[in-house]
Amino acid sequence: MFIVMELLGKSLSELRKKNEGKRFDSITALRVGYMMTDSLKILHDMGYLHRQVEIQNYEVFEKHHITMLAEYRECVPFIQIDIKPGNMCVGATPDSIRRVYLLDFGLARKFKARSNGHAYKAALSENGKVKRRGRVGFRGTLRYVSLNVHERRDQCTCDDLISNFYTMVELAEGSLPWTRLRDADDIARRKRNISFEELCPSVKFSGMSTELQEYYTYCYDNMEDPNQPNYDYLKDIIKKCLPTSFDFDSPVPWENLGGFSVENQVLTEATCVDPDPQQ
């Protein structure tokens, strides 16, 4: 099976670095986090984890891609596993530039078992928890993965959401507290010991720390829940931090950064997806 992606704009990672101060305002970061929470729900409903959520894998597609994804999820269920800014890009046209989509499913893994036709359910252990494999290989990008991944535990939907949270922080702060670290153990130690105030030191998130910490804490507290996370609850947390009258169709900072101009377009390669990946 192949998912073919057309001509797209730049990744949010590239656009962040081109923006003043190499960061976006808090509203833009929250806007992206909200859209990605919604996108991850669609992916997880399909039964897959991304496992590589990062800004470079976020892009904006044409509107018909939403329909394509909706049709696809009726056939197969994914965890992404590499959620990061590099896996998010903006559209290649003025009509699509305000939309952010997730891409690069090379590390995605099915986490639900087929049951009764197109219905899927998580495979559970005897105690009702999500059935996990033993120690597994590392999948993802060190900067954005959860502590669960550092400890080589099997990934779940909340791991994708933790990576999405780190992405929101990096977009607003310009970097994460462990960005300059290279050793995996050092990065894990920093993530484990850091306070929420240290994670989000900028005044950009002032007044929002309670709500944002709720998103972060919820994801870690629900790692073993056999049910999928309450995505609407997580989106509501982000909405509380946005202006009451916020319009998701309002202009975005990268419209003036050449995010959709023809000379800046990039062609993404077709990604082959194993319908029953076991990695």
Secondary structure, 3 states (H helix, E strand, C coil): CEECCCEECCEHHHHHHHCHHHCCCHHHHHHHHHHHHHHHHHHHHCCEEEEEEECECEECCCCHHHHHHHHHCCCCCCEEEEEECECEECCCCCCCCCCCEECCCCCCEECEEECCCCCEEECECCCCCECCCCCCCCCCCCCCCCHHHHCCCCCCHHHHHHHHHHHHHHHHHCCCCCCCCCCHHHHHHHHHHCCHHHHCCCHHHCCCHHHHHHHHHHHHHCCCCCCCCCHHHHHHHHHHHCCCCCCCCCCCHHHHCCCCCHHHCEECCCEECCCCCCC
